[in-house]
């Protein structure tokens, strides 16, 4: 009630009763109890009456409950991740307390940053994904025990069993990952491919000096670091923004814009990864190295053959293992 009154200063008993899901009599009884306790709140009678909190009465924002502190400690998560962690209600309460504290004299003409900035950490064009319950897994990780997990790698058809030493969870671009050591080396495990887990009796063997943040930083750097193969290509300028979004840190250099085309340098770990450039269709031409240009030619030729109109004497052939690749 105090949080609501600090935000609006004056509310009717009906408004408070509806918001707090209690009766009007309960509201009046609580107002009386608060007043007796020394809180400057009172009920005004009459047509324009209501419950009033005297200006200057402020809630101490330090009085946050454990669940609310948990919700604020993972700042940056929005609705869906908070919901999956079971923190939505606590986060809403904490935000209410912050809003009440921000409703200070002299700030009425200033918009809050919360009214100007929206953080949405979900990925574009994604629907619900299967996988383990994030909140339950997070609670299991609190005990710092080893995990036996059932995990399917992206190139595998079925899950395999492995024992890992977990550090924690990371939400990245709308996807959840378990960060754990697998045989002493840090690994990312996408939760949508983690079908089951079992905490073991043995404590997690955390490497000395390592934490969730240090292991995640190393994994992110390893994932985003440019590779050893530099591919030079001609790209339409109209697709440059798309290339920056898709290729990210792999787009190493852009130069020589002329007549609607520019030259780009893309770095990959190996030549096979150039198949990513096929999504640019006729807006790109790979120039060097010759091995990358030849690989693109092979892939394009296979696609052209597979999409040719079928003839009476030729069935559409399935992709060969040599072309299907990674």
C-alpha positions in Angstrom: 0.0 0.0 0.0 2.8 2.4 0.9 4.6 1.7 -2.4 1.4 2.5 -4.4 0.8 5.7 -2.4 4.4 6.8 -2.8 3.9 6.6 -6.6 0.5 8.3 -6.7 0.2 10.1 -3.4 -3.6 9.7 -3.3 -5.8 6.7 -4.1 -9.4 5.8 -3.4 -10.1 2.8 -1.1 -11.7 1.1 -4.1 -8.6 1.5 -6.2 -6.4 0.2 -3.4 -8.7 -2.7 -2.6 -8.7 -3.8 -6.3 -5.0 -3.5 -6.6 -4.2 -5.3 -3.4 -7.0 -7.9 -3.9 -8.5 -7.2 -0.5 -11.8 -5.6 0.8 -12.3 -1.9 1.3 -12.7 -2.6 5.0 -9.3 -4.3 5.1 -7.8 -1.2 3.4 -9.3 1.1 6.1 -8.2 -1.1 8.9 -4.6 -1.2 7.5 -4.6 2.6 7.1 -5.6 2.9 10.8 -2.8 0.5 11.8 -0.2 2.4 9.8 -1.3 5.7 11.2 -1.1 4.4 14.8 2.4 3.1 14.0 3.5 6.6 13.1 3.3 6.4 9.3 1.9 9.7 7.9 -1.1 8.1 6.1 -4.7 9.0 6.6 -8.2 8.6 5.1 -9.9 11.7 3.7 -13.7 11.8 3.7 -15.9 13.4 1.1 -16.5 13.3 -2.6 -12.8 13.8 -3.5 -11.5 11.8 -0.6 -9.3 8.8 -0.5 -6.2 7.4 1.2 -3.4 10.0 1.3 0.3 9.7 2.1 1.8 13.0 3.2 4.6 14.2 0.9 8.1 13.4 2.1 7.3 10.0 3.4 9.7 7.6 1.6 10.2 3.8 1.6 13.7 2.7 2.3 14.8 0.9 -0.9 17.4 -1.0 1.1 14.6 -3.1 2.6 14.5 -5.6 -0.2 13.6 -9.2 0.4 16.0 -12.0 -0.6 14.0 -12.9 -3.7 13.9 -9.3 -4.8 17.7 -9.0 -4.4 18.1 -12.2 -6.5 15.9 -10.7 -9.2 18.0 -7.4 -9.3 21.3 -9.3 -9.1 20.6 -10.8 -12.5 19.9 -7.4 -14.1 19.7 -7.5 -17.8 17.3 -10.4 -18.0 13.8 -9.5 -19.2 10.4 -11.2 -19.1 11.0 -14.6 -20.6 14.3 -15.4 -18.9 13.0 -14.1 -15.5 9.9 -16.2 -15.9 12.0 -19.4 -16.6 14.1 -18.7 -13.6 11.0 -18.2 -11.4 11.8 -14.6 -10.6 9.1 -12.7 -12.3 7.0 -11.9 -9.2 10.1 -10.9 -7.1 11.3 -8.7 -10.0 8.0 -6.9 -10.2 8.0 -6.2 -6.4 11.5 -4.9 -6.6 10.7 -2.7 -9.5 7.7 -1.3 -7.6 9.9 -0.4 -4.7 12.4 1.3 -7.0 9.6 3.2 -8.7 8.3 4.4 -5.3 11.8 5.6 -4.3 12.2 7.4 -7.6 9.0 9.3 -7.1 10.9 12.0 -5.2 10.0 15.8 -5.1 11.5 17.7 -8.0 11.6 14.7 -10.3 8.0 15.0 -11.6 9.1 16.6 -14.9 11.7 14.0 -15.7 11.0 10.8 -17.5 12.5 7.7 -15.9 15.1 5.7 -18.0 12.8 2.7 -17.5 10.2 4.6 -19.6 12.7 5.3 -22.3 14.7 2.1 -22.6 13.5 -1.4 -23.2 15.8 -4.4 -22.9 14.6 -7.5 -24.9 17.2 -10.3 -24.7 15.1 -12.7 -26.8 16.4 -13.7 -30.2 14.5 -12.7 -33.4 12.0 -15.1 -35.0 12.3 -17.8 -32.3 9.6 -19.8 -30.7 9.5 -21.9 -27.6 12.3 -24.5 -27.4 12.3 -27.8 -25.7 14.8 -28.6 -23.0 15.2 -28.8 -19.3 13.6 -26.4 -16.9 16.0 -23.5 -16.3 14.7 -22.6 -12.9 15.1 -26.2 -11.6 18.6 -26.5 -13.1 19.6 -23.2 -11.5 18.5 -24.5 -8.1 20.4 -27.7 -8.6 23.6 -25.8 -9.5 23.5 -23.9 -6.2 24.8 -27.1 -4.5 28.0 -27.1 -6.6 27.7 -30.8 -7.4 28.9 -32.7 -10.4 26.3 -33.4 -13.0 25.6 -36.4 -15.2 24.0 -35.0 -18.3 22.3 -36.4 -21.4 23.5 -34.1 -24.2 23.2 -34.2 -28.0 25.8 -32.4 -30.0 24.6 -30.5 -33.1 26.1 -33.0 -35.5 24.8 -36.1 -33.6 21.4 -37.8 -33.9 21.1 -38.9 -30.3 22.2 -37.8 -26.9 25.2 -39.2 -25.1 26.1 -39.4 -21.4 28.9 -37.4 -19.9 29.8 -36.1 -16.4 30.6 -32.4 -16.1 31.7 -29.9 -13.5 29.3 -27.0 -13.8 30.0 -23.3 -13.2 26.5 -21.9 -14.0 24.2 -20.7 -16.7 24.5 -18.0 -19.3 21.6 -16.4 -21.3 23.0 -15.2 -24.7 21.0 -13.8 -27.6 17.8 -15.6 -26.5 19.5 -18.9 -25.8 20.5 -20.6 -22.5 23.8 -22.4 -22.0 25.2 -24.5 -19.3 28.8 -23.6 -18.7 30.8 -26.5 -17.4 34.2 -28.3 -17.5 34.1 -31.5 -19.6 37.3 -33.5 -18.8 39.0 -30.4 -17.4 38.1 -28.1 -20.4 35.4 -25.4 -20.5 32.5 -26.2 -22.7 29.2 -24.6 -23.8 26.1 -26.9 -23.6 23.0 -25.5 -25.2 20.0 -26.2 -23.0 17.7 -27.0 -25.9 19.9 -30.0 -26.6 20.3 -31.0 -22.9 17.6 -33.6 -22.4 18.3 -34.7 -18.8 20.6 -34.2 -15.9 21.3 -35.8 -12.5 23.3 -34.1 -9.7 25.9 -36.5 -8.3 27.2 -36.8 -4.7 30.7 -35.6 -5.6 31.4 -31.9 -5.5 32.1 -30.1 -8.7 35.9 -30.0 -9.5 36.2 -26.3 -10.2 39.6 -25.3 -11.6 41.5 -23.0 -9.2 41.0 -19.3 -9.9 38.2 -20.0 -12.3 34.5 -18.8 -12.0 31.5 -18.6 -14.2 32.5 -15.2 -15.6 36.1 -16.1 -16.3 35.2 -19.4 -18.1 32.4 -17.7 -20.0 34.8 -14.9 -21.1 37.3 -17.5 -22.4 34.6 -19.4 -24.2 33.2 -16.3 -25.8 36.6 -15.1 -26.9 37.3 -18.5 -28.4 34.0 -18.6 -30.3 34.2 -15.0 -31.6 37.9 -14.9 -32.4 38.6 -14.7 -36.1 40.1 -17.8 -37.7 43.2 -18.4 -39.7 41.6 -18.5 -43.2 41.1 -15.1 -44.8 38.5 -15.1 -47.6 38.4 -12.1 -49.9 35.1 -11.5 -51.7 33.1 -8.9 -53.7 29.9 -7.9 -51.9 27.1 -5.6 -53.0 27.1 -2.5 -50.8 23.3 -2.9 -50.3 24.1 -6.1 -48.4 26.9 -4.7 -46.2 24.7 -4.1 -43.2 23.3 -7.6 -43.5 26.9 -8.9 -43.6 27.8 -7.1 -40.5 24.9 -8.5 -38.7 25.4 -12.1 -39.9 29.2 -12.3 -39.9 29.9 -10.3 -36.8 33.6 -10.4 -35.8 34.3 -12.6 -38.8 34.0 -9.6 -41.1 37.5 -8.4 -40.7 37.8 -5.6 -43.4 35.7 -3.6 -45.8 37.3 -1.5 -48.6 37.2 -0.3 -52.2 33.5 0.6 -52.5 32.9 1.2 -56.2 29.8 1.0 -58.5 27.7 -0.6 -55.8 30.2 -3.2 -54.9 32.8 -3.4 -52.1 35.6 -5.8 -51.2 35.4 -7.6 -47.9 37.7 -9.9 -46.0 36.1 -12.6 -43.9 38.0 -14.8 -41.5 37.1 -18.5 -40.9 38.7 -21.3 -39.0 38.7 -23.5 -42.1 37.7 -23.4 -45.7 34.6 -25.5 -45.2 33.1 -22.6 -43.2 32.7 -20.5 -46.4 29.4 -22.3 -46.9 28.0 -19.6 -44.7 28.5 -17.1 -47.6 26.0 -19.0 -49.7 23.1 -17.2 -48.0 24.2 -14.0 -49.8 23.3 -15.7 -53.0 24.1 -13.6 -56.1 25.1 -10.6 -54.0 28.6 -12.0 -53.4 31.6 -13.4 -55.3 34.4 -15.2 -53.5 37.8 -14.2 -55.0 40.5 -15.8 -52.9 41.9 -18.1 -51.7 41.4 -20.5 -54.7 40.4 -23.3 -52.3 37.5 -21.2 -50.9 36.4 -20.1 -54.4 36.5 -23.8 -55.5 34.5 -24.9 -52.5 31.8 -22.3 -53.2 31.7 -23.4 -56.8 31.2 -27.1 -55.8 28.4 -26.2 -53.3 26.7 -23.9 -55.9 26.9 -26.6 -58.6 25.4 -29.2 -56.3 22.6 -26.8 -55.4 21.9 -26.0 -59.0 21.8 -29.7 -60.0 19.5 -30.6 -57.1 17.1 -27.8 -58.0 17.0 -28.4 -61.7 13.6 -29.4 -63.1 13.3 -33.2 -62.8 13.2 -35.2 -66.0 11.4 -38.4 -66.7 14.5 -40.5 -66.7 16.3 -38.8 -63.8 15.2 -38.8 -60.1 16.3 -36.1 -57.8 19.4 -37.4 -56.1 20.0 -37.0 -52.4 23.0 -34.9 -51.4 26.3 -36.8 -51.5 28.3 -37.1 -48.3 31.2 -35.3 -50.0 29.1 -32.2 -50.5 26.8 -32.4 -47.4 29.7 -31.8 -45.0 29.7 -30.1 -41.6 
